Amino acid sequence: GEAVIGIPDKFELSQNYPNPFNPKTVIRYEIRVTGIAKLKVFDVLGNEIAELVNEKQNAGSYSVEFDGNGFASGVYFYRLESDNFIDIKRMMLIK
């Protein structure tokens, strides 16, 4: 197919930046088709600690800030779910 400017050709969850972070970091992701996007943060035990996105989003590129204020130092995981795409990456909060 033809390349369409502005519409990603794949789903992608990027590594947060900065990483390690204190207390804020930015998570970027791309979704290929319009649909419900869910971006959540979990602790190392798998407990959900933050829901950053849970809404219908158009195909495109997004960036979301996570504020780790009030959370302990350590490893966290963030998970993007959209359409049939799921990806998980880890990030480090150092205070």
Secondary structure as GFF3:
##gff-version 3
##sequence-region A 1 95
A	DSSP	beta_strand	12	13	.	.	.	ID=ss1
A	DSSP	beta_strand	24	31	.	.	.	ID=ss2
A	DSSP	beta_strand	35	43	.	.	.	ID=ss3
A	DSSP	beta_strand	48	57	.	.	.	ID=ss4
A	DSSP	beta_strand	60	67	.	.	.	ID=ss5
A	DSSP	beta_strand	74	82	.	.	.	ID=ss6
A	DSSP	beta_strand	85	93	.	.	.	ID=ss7
###
